[in-house]
Amino acid sequence: MRVPDSPGQPPATVNVSLQKISERLTATTTDKDAILVKCSNCRKMADKKKEAQKVMEGINAKFKSYDSNKDGFLDKKEIIAYSKKEFKFPLAEKDVTKILKALELGTKGVPQSDFQKLKVRIGCLREKVLDDARRKKREARELELEGYKDEFKAKLTKLDESTESVEAEVKKVEDSMGEVKADTLKSFELKVKCEQAAALLKGAEEAVAKLKAKVTELRHGVQEDLKIWCLGESKFMDFKIQGFERRMAGLGRRQTQLEMGVKAKETREVDTCEKKVLAMLKHHQKAKSLSLEEMFKAVSKGDEEKVEKDAFLSFLTTCEKEEGAETFGPSELSTYFDSLDSEKEGFISKEHTLMLIRTLKKVIKETTLTDGPDVSSAAIVAKLEVGDVVELLSEPSEQGEMVRATCRSMRDGSEGWVTLKGNQGSTHLTDGGLLWRVQKETVLTEAFEETDAKADRKLRPGELIEVREWMRKDESGVMRMKCRAKMDGKVGWVTVVGNTGIVYLAVH
C-alpha cells in the first residue's frame, strides 16, 4: 500500500504492510482470550476453595461442639452423643471400641483430623444394622408369602378337581346331542329330545361360568405382590376353561340347528297333517250333509263361539273318515292344533274354524257368476276377476261339456253358478284362498281397528301369510283381515285394501 503524497510536502517513502498488522492483531486477540479463560478458572478455583473452607469450618465447628472437654479428641461418651444426635443411631460402647480399633486410635478418642473417618464408620455401622433389619423383614415376608402360596395352591388344586364334574356335565350334553337322530324322529319326539338337550346345555353352561367365576375370585383374593405369580400358576385353568367354552360354543350351534330342525320338521308335518285333517273335516261334512253352521257345532261340541283343544281332538278321533284314510296320533293332532292356536289361548275362534271348513277356490281366469247352471239361459249375477276368491257351496258337476258348481264370492257375498272348467278344457278356478302374498309394505297389528292398533311388526313385500279370519271393513272403510305370518308365526290384523284403493295383499 502506498501512502499518498501530501500537498506542499516531499513525497512519502514509507510502505505499510497490511498482512503484518493483521497477524499482530490476531495474536493479540488470542492472548487476550487465553488470559480471560485463565482468570475465569482462577475465580472458579477460588470459589471452590472458599466453599471448601466453609465446609471444613462447619465440620470443625461441629467437632468442637461435641468435644465437650475441649481436649481436641472425641472420647467414647462424646462419640455416642454425636451418633445419637446427628445419625439418630444409638451406639453401644462396644461399637465405639470397634470403631476406634478400626481407625487404629487409642482410648483417648478421635482427633479432629479423623473426624470424617468417624462419620463414615458410624454411617457404615448404621447401614449394617438397617440392612439386618430389612433382611429379617424380607425373610419374614417371604415366609408369609410361602404360606399364601401354599394356601393358593391348595385352593387351585381343589378347583382343578372340580373340573372333572364340569367335564362330566359337558360330556353329558355331547352324548345327549349325539344320540339325537333327527331323520328318524317325529317332530314332537325331536322336540322332547331338543328340550332335554337344552336343559343339559344350560346346566353345563352354568357349571363352566361358575368355574370361571371361582378362578377369577381366587386370583382377586391374593396379595398384590403375588399377582403375577398367581397368574402364571393358574394359567392351566384358563386353558381348561377355554377348552370348555369352545366345546360349549359348538354345542350351542348344534342346539340351534336342532331347534331349527324341530321347527322345519314341525312345519312339514303340520302341512301334511293339515291337508289330511281338512280332507277329514270336508268328508265328515259331506257324509253327514251338514251345513257350515252345523259342521261348526259338531266340531265345537255345541260351543257357539270357539273350538277348544279337547273338543277338536275328540272330533277328529271320532269323525267320519274315508275308507283307508290315514289316522293320526294324539301328539300329531295336538301339534297341529297348537299351530292353529298361535296365540296360545287354548282354543280357536269360530271364524277361524269356519275358514278351515270352507272349501275355497281362487279365480285364475276371468269368469262370471250366473243364476242358473245352464250358461246359455242364465243371467249374470257378478263378474269374477283374476285373484278373486269364492267359497264352494256344492260339489262340482258336469253341465254339458263344462264343470260347474254353486259358490259365493268372498268379495261381495253374491252367490251363483260358476264354471270351474270350460268346454275347451281351460281352468277358471283352482284350490287356494287361504295363502296370500304381501304386495306392498304394511304392518301387522294387534287390534282390528287400524286407528287404534299398535304395530306388531312390518310385513315386507313377498312375505306369505295365512288367513285366520276373512277380511271385513273397519270404521274408516279399510278392508282388514286377521292372518298369521308364515315366516315367524306372528298373528294379527293387516290391511288388504286401503280406503284409497291401494292393494297391500293378493291371493298367492
Disulfide bonds with the S-S distance in Angstrom:
none
